[in-house]
Amino acid sequence: MATGFALLSISPLYEKEVYKKLKDSSEITEVHPLFGEYDILLKIETIDIDSIGEIVINKIRSIKGVTDTKTLIGTKSLKGVD
């Protein structure tokens, strides 16, 4: 399994619509509103790294109101590791 994170900038007029559409994707496992440079932080879990890119390009960037994205690929979680 591959884990990625996406930072999104959203046009103020479309925030609620974007939140609703993001909830429809089974690969997006967490949605966190933010204050600061970006408006939303997403956690994406897929079968491989290539699929993370496909989700960002085809499902996230295509949502009306998403003005910018930054994608980060995780290696492993350090929390809970002995």
mmCIF file of the N, C-alpha and C atoms, coordinates in Angstrom:
data_MODEL
# 
_entry.id   MODEL 
# 
loop_
_atom_site.group_PDB 
_atom_site.id 
_atom_site.type_symbol 
_atom_site.label_atom_id 
_atom_site.label_alt_id 
_atom_site.label_comp_id 
_atom_site.label_asym_id 
_atom_site.label_entity_id 
_atom_site.label_seq_id 
_atom_site.pdbx_PDB_ins_code 
_atom_site.Cartn_x 
_atom_site.Cartn_y 
_atom_site.Cartn_z 
_atom_site.occupancy 
_atom_site.B_iso_or_equiv 
_atom_site.pdbx_formal_charge 
_atom_site.auth_seq_id 
_atom_site.auth_comp_id 
_atom_site.auth_asym_id 
_atom_site.auth_atom_id 
_atom_site.pdbx_PDB_model_num 
ATOM 1   N N  . MET A 1 1  ? 0.835   -1.174 0.000   1.00 0.00 ? 1  MET A N  1 
ATOM 2   C CA . MET A 1 1  ? 0.000   0.000  0.000   1.00 0.00 ? 1  MET A CA 1 
ATOM 3   C C  . MET A 1 1  ? 0.885   1.245  0.000   1.00 0.00 ? 1  MET A C  1 
ATOM 4   N N  . ALA A 1 2  ? 0.466   2.263  -0.733  1.00 0.00 ? 2  ALA A N  1 
ATOM 5   C CA . ALA A 1 2  ? 1.174   3.536  -0.808  1.00 0.00 ? 2  ALA A CA 1 
ATOM 6   C C  . ALA A 1 2  ? 0.351   4.625  -0.140  1.00 0.00 ? 2  ALA A C  1 
ATOM 7   N N  . THR A 1 3  ? 1.043   5.516  0.550   1.00 0.00 ? 3  THR A N  1 
ATOM 8   C CA . THR A 1 3  ? 0.378   6.624  1.225   1.00 0.00 ? 3  THR A CA 1 
ATOM 9   C C  . THR A 1 3  ? 0.941   7.929  0.701   1.00 0.00 ? 3  THR A C  1 
ATOM 10  N N  . GLY A 1 4  ? 0.041   8.833  0.393   1.00 0.00 ? 4  GLY A N  1 
ATOM 11  C CA . GLY A 1 4  ? 0.445   10.161 -0.058  1.00 0.00 ? 4  GLY A CA 1 
ATOM 12  C C  . GLY A 1 4  ? -0.383  11.217 0.644   1.00 0.00 ? 4  GLY A C  1 
ATOM 13  N N  . PHE A 1 5  ? 0.094   12.432 0.560   1.00 0.00 ? 5  PHE A N  1 
ATOM 14  C CA . PHE A 1 5  ? -0.605  13.568 1.135   1.00 0.00 ? 5  PHE A CA 1 
ATOM 15  C C  . PHE A 1 5  ? -0.690  14.641 0.065   1.00 0.00 ? 5  PHE A C  1 
ATOM 16  N N  . ALA A 1 6  ? -1.796  15.353 0.034   1.00 0.00 ? 6  ALA A N  1 
ATOM 17  C CA . ALA A 1 6  ? -1.955  16.435 -0.927  1.00 0.00 ? 6  ALA A CA 1 
ATOM 18  C C  . ALA A 1 6  ? -2.391  17.690 -0.190  1.00 0.00 ? 6  ALA A C  1 
ATOM 19  N N  . LEU A 1 7  ? -1.726  18.777 -0.489  1.00 0.00 ? 7  LEU A N  1 
ATOM 20  C CA . LEU A 1 7  ? -2.101  20.091 0.017   1.00 0.00 ? 7  LEU A CA 1 
ATOM 21  C C  . LEU A 1 7  ? -2.857  20.802 -1.096  1.00 0.00 ? 7  LEU A C  1 
ATOM 22  N N  . LEU A 1 8  ? -4.024  21.330 -0.784  1.00 0.00 ? 8  LEU A N  1 
ATOM 23  C CA . LEU A 1 8  ? -4.864  21.957 -1.800  1.00 0.00 ? 8  LEU A CA 1 
ATOM 24  C C  . LEU A 1 8  ? -5.128  23.415 -1.480  1.00 0.00 ? 8  LEU A C  1 
ATOM 25  N N  . SER A 1 9  ? -5.113  24.229 -2.508  1.00 0.00 ? 9  SER A N  1 
ATOM 26  C CA . SER A 1 9  ? -5.598  25.608 -2.422  1.00 0.00 ? 9  SER A CA 1 
ATOM 27  C C  . SER A 1 9  ? -6.964  25.627 -3.096  1.00 0.00 ? 9  SER A C  1 
ATOM 28  N N  . ILE A 1 10 ? -7.920  26.252 -2.424  1.00 0.00 ? 10 ILE A N  1 
ATOM 29  C CA . ILE A 1 10 ? -9.308  26.258 -2.904  1.00 0.00 ? 10 ILE A CA 1 
ATOM 30  C C  . ILE A 1 10 ? -9.782  27.696 -3.059  1.00 0.00 ? 10 ILE A C  1 
ATOM 31  N N  . SER A 1 11 ? -10.493 27.969 -4.147  1.00 0.00 ? 11 SER A N  1 
ATOM 32  C CA . SER A 1 11 ? -11.126 29.265 -4.323  1.00 0.00 ? 11 SER A CA 1 
ATOM 33  C C  . SER A 1 11 ? -12.180 29.437 -3.235  1.00 0.00 ? 11 SER A C  1 
ATOM 34  N N  . PRO A 1 12 ? -12.223 30.585 -2.557  1.00 0.00 ? 12 PRO A N  1 
ATOM 35  C CA . PRO A 1 12 ? -13.179 30.773 -1.453  1.00 0.00 ? 12 PRO A CA 1 
ATOM 36  C C  . PRO A 1 12 ? -14.632 30.514 -1.824  1.00 0.00 ? 12 PRO A C  1 
ATOM 37  N N  . LEU A 1 13 ? -14.991 30.677 -3.057  1.00 0.00 ? 13 LEU A N  1 
ATOM 38  C CA . LEU A 1 13 ? -16.376 30.474 -3.472  1.00 0.00 ? 13 LEU A CA 1 
ATOM 39  C C  . LEU A 1 13 ? -16.762 28.996 -3.568  1.00 0.00 ? 13 LEU A C  1 
ATOM 40  N N  . TYR A 1 14 ? -15.786 28.087 -3.553  1.00 0.00 ? 14 TYR A N  1 
ATOM 41  C CA . TYR A 1 14 ? -16.054 26.676 -3.816  1.00 0.00 ? 14 TYR A CA 1 
ATOM 42  C C  . TYR A 1 14 ? -15.690 25.744 -2.666  1.00 0.00 ? 14 TYR A C  1 
ATOM 43  N N  . GLU A 1 15 ? -15.368 26.265 -1.491  1.00 0.00 ? 15 GLU A N  1 
ATOM 44  C CA . GLU A 1 15 ? -14.876 25.430 -0.404  1.00 0.00 ? 15 GLU A CA 1 
ATOM 45  C C  . GLU A 1 15 ? -15.826 24.284 -0.061  1.00 0.00 ? 15 GLU A C  1 
ATOM 46  N N  . LYS A 1 16 ? -17.100 24.581 0.158   1.00 0.00 ? 16 LYS A N  1 
ATOM 47  C CA . LYS A 1 16 ? -18.056 23.536 0.553   1.00 0.00 ? 16 LYS A CA 1 
ATOM 48  C C  . LYS A 1 16 ? -18.240 22.497 -0.543  1.00 0.00 ? 16 LYS A C  1 
ATOM 49  N N  . GLU A 1 17 ? -18.288 22.931 -1.787  1.00 0.00 ? 17 GLU A N  1 
ATOM 50  C CA . GLU A 1 17 ? -18.447 21.998 -2.904  1.00 0.00 ? 17 GLU A CA 1 
ATOM 51  C C  . GLU A 1 17 ? -17.238 21.062 -3.013  1.00 0.00 ? 17 GLU A C  1 
ATOM 52  N N  . VAL A 1 18 ? -16.044 21.598 -2.818  1.00 0.00 ? 18 VAL A N  1 
ATOM 53  C CA . VAL A 1 18 ? -14.830 20.776 -2.888  1.00 0.00 ? 18 VAL A CA 1 
ATOM 54  C C  . VAL A 1 18 ? -14.828 19.758 -1.761  1.00 0.00 ? 18 VAL A C  1 
ATOM 55  N N  . TYR A 1 19 ? -15.159 20.166 -0.526  1.00 0.00 ? 19 TYR A N  1 
ATOM 56  C CA . TYR A 1 19 ? -15.211 19.234 0.600   1.00 0.00 ? 19 TYR A CA 1 
ATOM 57  C C  . TYR A 1 19 ? -16.141 18.064 0.292   1.00 0.00 ? 19 TYR A C  1 
ATOM 58  N N  . LYS A 1 20 ? -17.315 18.367 -0.241  1.00 0.00 ? 20 LYS A N  1 
ATOM 59  C CA . LYS A 1 20 ? -18.296 17.310 -0.550  1.00 0.00 ? 20 LYS A CA 1 
ATOM 60  C C  . LYS A 1 20 ? -17.764 16.329 -1.582  1.00 0.00 ? 20 LYS A C  1 
ATOM 61  N N  . LYS A 1 21 ? -17.128 16.829 -2.622  1.00 0.00 ? 21 LYS A N  1 
ATOM 62  C CA . LYS A 1 21 ? -16.619 15.942 -3.675  1.00 0.00 ? 21 LYS A CA 1 
ATOM 63  C C  . LYS A 1 21 ? -15.456 15.087 -3.185  1.00 0.00 ? 21 LYS A C  1 
ATOM 64  N N  . LEU A 1 22 ? -14.617 15.628 -2.313  1.00 0.00 ? 22 LEU A N  1 
ATOM 65  C CA . LEU A 1 22 ? -13.493 14.861 -1.796  1.00 0.00 ? 22 LEU A CA 1 
ATOM 66  C C  . LEU A 1 22 ? -13.963 13.679 -0.955  1.00 0.00 ? 22 LEU A C  1 
ATOM 67  N N  . LYS A 1 23 ? -15.076 13.831 -0.270  1.00 0.00 ? 23 LYS A N  1 
ATOM 68  C CA . LYS A 1 23 ? -15.600 12.758 0.567   1.00 0.00 ? 23 LYS A CA 1 
ATOM 69  C C  . LYS A 1 23 ? -16.078 11.565 -0.251  1.00 0.00 ? 23 LYS A C  1 
ATOM 70  N N  . ASP A 1 24 ? -16.330 11.748 -1.536  1.00 0.00 ? 24 ASP A N  1 
ATOM 71  C CA . ASP A 1 24 ? -16.833 10.673 -2.399  1.00 0.00 ? 24 ASP A CA 1 
ATOM 72  C C  . ASP A 1 24 ? -15.755 9.682  -2.835  1.00 0.00 ? 24 ASP A C  1 
ATOM 73  N N  . SER A 1 25 ? -14.493 10.016 -2.663  1.00 0.00 ? 25 SER A N  1 
ATOM 74  C CA . SER A 1 25 ? -13.406 9.161  -3.131  1.00 0.00 ? 25 SER A CA 1 
ATOM 75  C C  . SER A 1 25 ? -12.962 8.216  -2.016  1.00 0.00 ? 25 SER A C  1 
ATOM 76  N N  . SER A 1 26 ? -13.002 6.915  -2.284  1.00 0.00 ? 26 SER A N  1 
ATOM 77  C CA . SER A 1 26 ? -12.624 5.928  -1.273  1.00 0.00 ? 26 SER A CA 1 
ATOM 78  C C  . SER A 1 26 ? -11.121 5.950  -0.986  1.00 0.00 ? 26 SER A C  1 
ATOM 79  N N  . GLU A 1 27 ? -10.307 6.425  -1.918  1.00 0.00 ? 27 GLU A N  1 
ATOM 80  C CA . GLU A 1 27 ? -8.865  6.483  -1.726  1.00 0.00 ? 27 GLU A CA 1 
ATOM 81  C C  . GLU A 1 27 ? -8.440  7.634  -0.810  1.00 0.00 ? 27 GLU A C  1 
ATOM 82  N N  . ILE A 1 28 ? -9.286  8.636  -0.687  1.00 0.00 ? 28 ILE A N  1 
ATOM 83  C CA . ILE A 1 28 ? -9.004  9.755  0.210   1.00 0.00 ? 28 ILE A CA 1 
ATOM 84  C C  . ILE A 1 28 ? -9.528  9.369  1.581   1.00 0.00 ? 28 ILE A C  1 
ATOM 85  N N  . THR A 1 29 ? -8.589  9.084  2.496   1.00 0.00 ? 29 THR A N  1 
ATOM 86  C CA . THR A 1 29 ? -8.983  8.541  3.799   1.00 0.00 ? 29 THR A CA 1 
ATOM 87  C C  . THR A 1 29 ? -9.108  9.596  4.884   1.00 0.00 ? 29 THR A C  1 
ATOM 88  N N  . GLU A 1 30 ? -8.519  10.775 4.668   1.00 0.00 ? 30 GLU A N  1 
ATOM 89  C CA . GLU A 1 30 ? -8.627  11.865 5.637   1.00 0.00 ? 30 GLU A CA 1 
ATOM 90  C C  . GLU A 1 30 ? -8.682  13.191 4.903   1.00 0.00 ? 30 GLU A C  1 
ATOM 91  N N  . VAL A 1 31 ? -9.508  14.112 5.420   1.00 0.00 ? 31 VAL A N  1 
ATOM 92  C CA . VAL A 1 31 ? -9.607  15.468 4.880   1.00 0.00 ? 31 VAL A CA 1 
ATOM 93  C C  . VAL A 1 31 ? -9.519  16.431 6.059   1.00 0.00 ? 31 VAL A C  1 
ATOM 94  N N  . HIS A 1 32 ? -8.496  17.278 6.055   1.00 0.00 ? 32 HIS A N  1 
ATOM 95  C CA . HIS A 1 32 ? -8.276  18.215 7.159   1.00 0.00 ? 32 HIS A CA 1 
ATOM 96  C C  . HIS A 1 32 ? -8.296  19.647 6.642   1.00 0.00 ? 32 HIS A C  1 
ATOM 97  N N  . PRO A 1 33 ? -9.251  20.474 7.086   1.00 0.00 ? 33 PRO A N  1 
ATOM 98  C CA . PRO A 1 33 ? -9.202  21.895 6.743   1.00 0.00 ? 33 PRO A CA 1 
ATOM 99  C C  . PRO A 1 33 ? -7.987  22.536 7.423   1.00 0.00 ? 33 PRO A C  1 
ATOM 100 N N  . LEU A 1 34 ? -7.373  23.510 6.765   1.00 0.00 ? 34 LEU A N  1 
ATOM 101 C CA . LEU A 1 34 ? -6.186  24.173 7.292   1.00 0.00 ? 34 LEU A CA 1 
ATOM 102 C C  . LEU A 1 34 ? -6.352  25.687 7.281   1.00 0.00 ? 34 LEU A C  1 
ATOM 103 N N  . PHE A 1 35 ? -5.561  26.346 8.118   1.00 0.00 ? 35 PHE A N  1 
ATOM 104 C CA . PHE A 1 35 ? -5.390  27.787 8.048   1.00 0.00 ? 35 PHE A CA 1 
ATOM 105 C C  . PHE A 1 35 ? -3.956  28.018 7.589   1.00 0.00 ? 35 PHE A C  1 
ATOM 106 N N  . GLY A 1 36 ? -3.763  28.908 6.655   1.00 0.00 ? 36 GLY A N  1 
ATOM 107 C CA . GLY A 1 36 ? -2.412  29.182 6.183   1.00 0.00 ? 36 GLY A CA 1 
ATOM 108 C C  . GLY A 1 36 ? -2.344  29.190 4.671   1.00 0.00 ? 36 GLY A C  1 
ATOM 109 N N  . GLU A 1 37 ? -1.179  28.819 4.161   1.00 0.00 ? 37 GLU A N  1 
ATOM 110 C CA . GLU A 1 37 ? -0.935  28.863 2.723   1.00 0.00 ? 37 GLU A CA 1 
ATOM 111 C C  . GLU A 1 37 ? -1.874  27.948 1.942   1.00 0.00 ? 37 GLU A C  1 
ATOM 112 N N  . TYR A 1 38 ? -2.182  26.774 2.495   1.00 0.00 ? 38 TYR A N  1 
ATOM 113 C CA . TYR A 1 38 ? -3.080  25.825 1.848   1.00 0.00 ? 38 TYR A CA 1 
ATOM 114 C C  . TYR A 1 38 ? -4.372  25.709 2.651   1.00 0.00 ? 38 TYR A C  1 
ATOM 115 N N  . ASP A 1 39 ? -5.428  25.251 1.994   1.00 0.00 ? 39 ASP A N  1 
ATOM 116 C CA . ASP A 1 39 ? -6.749  25.194 2.612   1.00 0.00 ? 39 ASP A CA 1 
ATOM 117 C C  . ASP A 1 39 ? -7.142  23.806 3.108   1.00 0.00 ? 39 ASP A C  1 
ATOM 118 N N  . ILE A 1 40 ? -6.604  22.760 2.480   1.00 0.00 ? 40 ILE A N  1 
ATOM 119 C CA . ILE A 1 40 ? -6.979  21.393 2.835   1.00 0.00 ? 40 ILE A CA 1 
ATOM 120 C C  . ILE A 1 40 ? -5.746  20.498 2.768   1.00 0.00 ? 40 ILE A C  1 
ATOM 121 N N  . LEU A 1 41 ? -5.653  19.577 3.711   1.00 0.00 ? 41 LEU A N  1 
ATOM 122 C CA . LEU A 1 41 ? -4.660  18.505 3.682   1.00 0.00 ? 41 LEU A CA 1 
ATOM 123 C C  . LEU A 1 41 ? -5.409  17.193 3.534   1.00 0.00 ? 41 LEU A C  1 
ATOM 124 N N  . LEU A 1 42 ? -5.025  16.398 2.541   1.00 0.00 ? 42 LEU A N  1 
ATOM 125 C CA . LEU A 1 42 ? -5.651  15.097 2.287   1.00 0.00 ? 42 LEU A CA 1 
ATOM 126 C C  . LEU A 1 42 ? -4.657  13.979 2.549   1.00 0.00 ? 42 LEU A C  1 
ATOM 127 N N  . LYS A 1 43 ? -5.155  12.874 3.057   1.00 0.00 ? 43 LYS A N  1 
ATOM 128 C CA . LYS A 1 43 ? -4.365  11.644 3.115   1.00 0.00 ? 43 LYS A CA 1 
ATOM 129 C C  . LYS A 1 43 ? -4.950  10.717 2.062   1.00 0.00 ? 43 LYS A C  1 
ATOM 130 N N  . ILE A 1 44 ? -4.084  10.183 1.220   1.00 0.00 ? 44 ILE A N  1 
ATOM 131 C CA . ILE A 1 44 ? -4.507  9.324  0.120   1.00 0.00 ? 44 ILE A CA 1 
ATOM 132 C C  . ILE A 1 44 ? -3.836  7.968  0.295   1.00 0.00 ? 44 ILE A C  1 
ATOM 133 N N  . GLU A 1 45 ? -4.619  6.900  0.251   1.00 0.00 ? 45 GLU A N  1 
ATOM 134 C CA . GLU A 1 45 ? -4.074  5.550  0.357   1.00 0.00 ? 45 GLU A CA 1 
ATOM 135 C C  . GLU A 1 45 ? -4.493  4.748  -0.872  1.00 0.00 ? 45 GLU A C  1 
ATOM 136 N N  . THR A 1 46 ? -3.483  4.234  -1.585  1.00 0.00 ? 46 THR A N  1 
ATOM 137 C CA . THR A 1 46 ? -3.737  3.473  -2.808  1.00 0.00 ? 46 THR A CA 1 
ATOM 138 C C  . THR A 1 46 ? -2.827  2.246  -2.851  1.00 0.00 ? 46 THR A C  1 
ATOM 139 N N  . ILE A 1 47 ? -2.964  1.463  -3.918  1.00 0.00 ? 47 ILE A N  1 
ATOM 140 C CA . ILE A 1 47 ? -2.168  0.238  -4.026  1.00 0.00 ? 47 ILE A CA 1 
ATOM 141 C C  . ILE A 1 47 ? -0.712  0.506  -4.378  1.00 0.00 ? 47 ILE A C  1 
ATOM 142 N N  . ASP A 1 48 ? -0.443  1.634  -5.069  1.00 0.00 ? 48 ASP A N  1 
ATOM 143 C CA . ASP A 1 48 ? 0.937   1.943  -5.440  1.00 0.00 ? 48 ASP A CA 1 
ATOM 144 C C  . ASP A 1 48 ? 1.109   3.447  -5.651  1.00 0.00 ? 48 ASP A C  1 
ATOM 145 N N  . ILE A 1 49 ? 2.345   3.880  -5.788  1.00 0.00 ? 49 ILE A N  1 
ATOM 146 C CA . ILE A 1 49 ? 2.651   5.307  -5.919  1.00 0.00 ? 49 ILE A CA 1 
ATOM 147 C C  . ILE A 1 49 ? 2.034   5.903  -7.186  1.00 0.00 ? 49 ILE A C  1 
ATOM 148 N N  . ASP A 1 50 ? 2.051   5.176  -8.277  1.00 0.00 ? 50 ASP A N  1 
ATOM 149 C CA . ASP A 1 50 ? 1.471   5.698  -9.522  1.00 0.00 ? 50 ASP A CA 1 
ATOM 150 C C  . ASP A 1 50 ? -0.008  6.040  -9.353  1.00 0.00 ? 50 ASP A C  1 
ATOM 151 N N  . SER A 1 51 ? -0.704  5.252  -8.566  1.00 0.00 ? 51 SER A N  1 
ATOM 152 C CA . SER A 1 51 ? -2.132  5.494  -8.346  1.00 0.00 ? 51 SER A CA 1 
ATOM 153 C C  . SER A 1 51 ? -2.378  6.792  -7.592  1.00 0.00 ? 51 SER A C  1 
ATOM 154 N N  . ILE A 1 52 ? -1.447  7.169  -6.716  1.00 0.00 ? 52 ILE A N  1 
ATOM 155 C CA . ILE A 1 52 ? -1.594  8.445  -6.012  1.00 0.00 ? 52 ILE A CA 1 
ATOM 156 C C  . ILE A 1 52 ? -1.610  9.582  -7.029  1.00 0.00 ? 52 ILE A C  1 
ATOM 157 N N  . GLY A 1 53 ? -0.690  9.555  -7.988  1.00 0.00 ? 53 GLY A N  1 
ATOM 158 C CA . GLY A 1 53 ? -0.651  10.580 -9.029  1.00 0.00 ? 53 GLY A CA 1 
ATOM 159 C C  . GLY A 1 53 ? -1.931  10.623 -9.849  1.00 0.00 ? 53 GLY A C  1 
ATOM 160 N N  . GLU A 1 54 ? -2.455  9.456  -10.170 1.00 0.00 ? 54 GLU A N  1 
ATOM 161 C CA . GLU A 1 54 ? -3.704  9.401  -10.936 1.00 0.00 ? 54 GLU A CA 1 
ATOM 162 C C  . GLU A 1 54 ? -4.867  10.004 -10.155 1.00 0.00 ? 54 GLU A C  1 
ATOM 163 N N  . ILE A 1 55 ? -4.931  9.738  -8.854  1.00 0.00 ? 55 ILE A N  1 
ATOM 164 C CA . ILE A 1 55 ? -5.995  10.301 -8.023  1.00 0.00 ? 55 ILE A CA 1 
ATOM 165 C C  . ILE A 1 55 ? -5.883  11.823 -7.996  1.00 0.00 ? 55 ILE A C  1 
ATOM 166 N N  . VAL A 1 56 ? -4.673  12.324 -7.795  1.00 0.00 ? 56 VAL A N  1 
ATOM 167 C CA . VAL A 1 56 ? -4.487  13.772 -7.731  1.00 0.00 ? 56 VAL A CA 1 
ATOM 168 C C  . VAL A 1 56 ? -4.861  14.421 -9.057  1.00 0.00 ? 56 VAL A C  1 
ATOM 169 N N  . ILE A 1 57 ? -4.398  13.858 -10.161 1.00 0.00 ? 57 ILE A N  1 
ATOM 170 C CA . ILE A 1 57 ? -4.662  14.466 -11.468 1.00 0.00 ? 57 ILE A CA 1 
ATOM 171 C C  . ILE A 1 57 ? -6.121  14.309 -11.891 1.00 0.00 ? 57 ILE A C  1 
ATOM 172 N N  . ASN A 1 58 ? -6.651  13.107 -11.780 1.00 0.00 ? 58 ASN A N  1 
ATOM 173 C CA . ASN A 1 58 ? -7.979  12.830 -12.332 1.00 0.00 ? 58 ASN A CA 1 
ATOM 174 C C  . ASN A 1 58 ? -9.143  13.124 -11.392 1.00 0.00 ? 58 ASN A C  1 
ATOM 175 N N  . LYS A 1 59 ? -8.939  12.980 -10.089 1.00 0.00 ? 59 LYS A N  1 
ATOM 176 C CA . LYS A 1 59 ? -10.052 13.165 -9.162  1.00 0.00 ? 59 LYS A CA 1 
ATOM 177 C C  . LYS A 1 59 ? -9.983  14.457 -8.367  1.00 0.00 ? 59 LYS A C  1 
ATOM 178 N N  . ILE A 1 60 ? -8.800  14.970 -8.123  1.00 0.00 ? 60 ILE A N  1 
ATOM 179 C CA . ILE A 1 60 ? -8.685  16.155 -7.271  1.00 0.00 ? 60 ILE A CA 1 
ATOM 180 C C  . ILE A 1 60 ? -8.526  17.426 -8.098  1.00 0.00 ? 60 ILE A C  1 
ATOM 181 N N  . ARG A 1 61 ? -7.549  17.461 -8.995  1.00 0.00 ? 61 ARG A N  1 
ATOM 182 C CA . ARG A 1 61 ? -7.322  18.680 -9.790  1.00 0.00 ? 61 ARG A CA 1 
ATOM 183 C C  . ARG A 1 61 ? -8.492  19.003 -10.712 1.00 0.00 ? 61 ARG A C  1 
ATOM 184 N N  . SER A 1 62 ? -9.306  18.016 -11.021 1.00 0.00 ? 62 SER A N  1 
ATOM 185 C CA . SER A 1 62 ? -10.437 18.249 -11.918 1.00 0.00 ? 62 SER A CA 1 
ATOM 186 C C  . SER A 1 62 ? -11.653 18.848 -11.206 1.00 0.00 ? 62 SER A C  1 
ATOM 187 N N  . ILE A 1 63 ? -11.607 18.936 -9.882  1.00 0.00 ? 63 ILE A N  1 
ATOM 188 C CA . ILE A 1 63 ? -12.733 19.504 -9.128  1.00 0.00 ? 63 ILE A CA 1 
ATOM 189 C C  . ILE A 1 63 ? -12.733 21.020 -9.307  1.00 0.00 ? 63 ILE A C  1 
ATOM 190 N N  . LYS A 1 64 ? -13.870 21.551 -9.694  1.00 0.00 ? 64 LYS A N  1 
ATOM 191 C CA . LYS A 1 64 ? -14.010 22.992 -9.877  1.00 0.00 ? 64 LYS A CA 1 
ATOM 192 C C  . LYS A 1 64 ? -13.774 23.685 -8.531  1.00 0.00 ? 64 LYS A C  1 
ATOM 193 N N  . GLY A 1 65 ? -12.865 24.650 -8.526  1.00 0.00 ? 65 GLY A N  1 
ATOM 194 C CA . GLY A 1 65 ? -12.550 25.382 -7.307  1.00 0.00 ? 65 GLY A CA 1 
ATOM 195 C C  . GLY A 1 65 ? -11.180 25.046 -6.753  1.00 0.00 ? 65 GLY A C  1 
ATOM 196 N N  . VAL A 1 66 ? -10.597 23.911 -7.166  1.00 0.00 ? 66 VAL A N  1 
ATOM 197 C CA . VAL A 1 66 ? -9.237  23.573 -6.748  1.00 0.00 ? 66 VAL A CA 1 
ATOM 198 C C  . VAL A 1 66 ? -8.286  24.377 -7.630  1.00 0.00 ? 66 VAL A C  1 
ATOM 199 N N  . THR A 1 67 ? -7.532  25.266 -7.004  1.00 0.00 ? 67 THR A N  1 
ATOM 200 C CA . THR A 1 67 ? -6.671  26.161 -7.780  1.00 0.00 ? 67 THR A CA 1 
ATOM 201 C C  . THR A 1 67 ? -5.205  25.738 -7.788  1.00 0.00 ? 67 THR A C  1 
ATOM 202 N N  . ASP A 1 68 ? -4.782  24.918 -6.789  1.00 0.00 ? 68 ASP A N  1 
ATOM 203 C CA . ASP A 1 68 ? -3.390  24.499 -6.727  1.00 0.00 ? 68 ASP A CA 1 
ATOM 204 C C  . ASP A 1 68 ? -3.297  23.255 -5.857  1.00 0.00 ? 68 ASP A C  1 
ATOM 205 N N  . THR A 1 69 ? -2.333  22.384 -6.176  1.00 0.00 ? 69 THR A N  1 
ATOM 206 C CA . THR A 1 69 ? -2.082  21.203 -5.350  1.00 0.00 ? 69 THR A CA 1 
ATOM 207 C C  . THR A 1 69 ? -0.584  21.014 -5.182  1.00 0.00 ? 69 THR A C  1 
ATOM 208 N N  . LYS A 1 70 ? -0.232  20.389 -4.075  1.00 0.00 ? 70 LYS A N  1 
ATOM 209 C CA . LYS A 1 70 ? 1.145   19.966 -3.824  1.00 0.00 ? 70 LYS A CA 1 
ATOM 210 C C  . LYS A 1 70 ? 1.038   18.552 -3.274  1.00 0.00 ? 70 LYS A C  1 
ATOM 211 N N  . THR A 1 71 ? 1.699   17.603 -3.923  1.00 0.00 ? 71 THR A N  1 
ATOM 212 C CA . THR A 1 71 ? 1.586   16.198 -3.556  1.00 0.00 ? 71 THR A CA 1 
ATOM 213 C C  . THR A 1 71 ? 2.876   15.715 -2.899  1.00 0.00 ? 71 THR A C  1 
ATOM 214 N N  . LEU A 1 72 ? 2.714   14.993 -1.805  1.00 0.00 ? 72 LEU A N  1 
ATOM 215 C CA . LEU A 1 72 ? 3.839   14.438 -1.054  1.00 0.00 ? 72 LEU A CA 1 
ATOM 216 C C  . LEU A 1 72 ? 3.628   12.937 -0.931  1.00 0.00 ? 72 LEU A C  1 
ATOM 217 N N  . ILE A 1 73 ? 4.683   12.159 -1.142  1.00 0.00 ? 73 ILE A N  1 
ATOM 218 C CA . ILE A 1 73 ? 4.606   10.702 -1.028  1.00 0.00 ? 73 ILE A CA 1 
ATOM 219 C C  . ILE A 1 73 ? 5.247   10.303 0.297   1.00 0.00 ? 73 ILE A C  1 
ATOM 220 N N  . GLY A 1 74 ? 4.517   9.520  1.097   1.00 0.00 ? 74 GLY A N  1 
ATOM 221 C CA . GLY A 1 74 ? 5.045   9.072  2.381   1.00 0.00 ? 74 GLY A CA 1 
ATOM 222 C C  . GLY A 1 74 ? 5.829   7.772  2.205   1.00 0.00 ? 74 GLY A C  1 
ATOM 223 N N  . THR A 1 75 ? 6.807   7.560  3.093   1.00 0.00 ? 75 THR A N  1 
ATOM 224 C CA . THR A 1 75 ? 7.565   6.321  3.050   1.00 0.00 ? 75 THR A CA 1 
ATOM 225 C C  . THR A 1 75 ? 7.028   5.310  4.045   1.00 0.00 ? 75 THR A C  1 
ATOM 226 N N  . LYS A 1 76 ? 6.909   5.718  5.311   1.00 0.00 ? 76 LYS A N  1 
ATOM 227 C CA . LYS A 1 76 ? 6.314   4.850  6.328   1.00 0.00 ? 76 LYS A CA 1 
ATOM 228 C C  . LYS A 1 76 ? 5.957   5.720  7.526   1.00 0.00 ? 76 LYS A C  1 
ATOM 229 N N  . SER A 1 77 ? 5.086   5.203  8.377   1.00 0.00 ? 77 SER A N  1 
ATOM 230 C CA . SER A 1 77 ? 4.727   5.908  9.592   1.00 0.00 ? 77 SER A CA 1 
ATOM 231 C C  . SER A 1 77 ? 5.735   5.578  10.681  1.00 0.00 ? 77 SER A C  1 
ATOM 232 N N  . LEU A 1 78 ? 6.201   6.587  11.367  1.00 0.00 ? 78 LEU A N  1 
ATOM 233 C CA . LEU A 1 78 ? 7.140   6.360  12.461  1.00 0.00 ? 78 LEU A CA 1 
ATOM 234 C C  . LEU A 1 78 ? 6.434   6.198  13.797  1.00 0.00 ? 78 LEU A C  1 
ATOM 235 N N  . LYS A 1 79 ? 5.181   6.571  13.851  1.00 0.00 ? 79 LYS A N  1 
ATOM 236 C CA . LYS A 1 79 ? 4.415   6.421  15.085  1.00 0.00 ? 79 LYS A CA 1 
ATOM 237 C C  . LYS A 1 79 ? 3.994   4.969  15.248  1.00 0.00 ? 79 LYS A C  1 
ATOM 238 N N  . GLY A 1 80 ? 4.186   4.445  16.412  1.00 0.00 ? 80 GLY A N  1 
ATOM 239 C CA . GLY A 1 80 ? 3.797   3.065  16.681  1.00 0.00 ? 80 GLY A CA 1 
ATOM 240 C C  . GLY A 1 80 ? 4.816   2.034  16.271  1.00 0.00 ? 80 GLY A C  1 
ATOM 241 N N  . VAL A 1 81 ? 5.961   2.484  15.732  1.00 0.00 ? 81 VAL A N  1 
ATOM 242 C CA . VAL A 1 81 ? 7.008   1.568  15.302  1.00 0.00 ? 81 VAL A CA 1 
ATOM 243 C C  . VAL A 1 81 ? 7.974   1.370  16.468  1.00 0.00 ? 81 VAL A C  1 
ATOM 244 N N  . ASP A 1 82 ? 8.290   0.133  16.795  1.00 0.00 ? 82 ASP A N  1 
ATOM 245 C CA . ASP A 1 82 ? 9.212   -0.157 17.905  1.00 0.00 ? 82 ASP A CA 1 
ATOM 246 C C  . ASP A 1 82 ? 10.652  0.014  17.490  1.00 0.00 ? 82 ASP A C  1 
# 
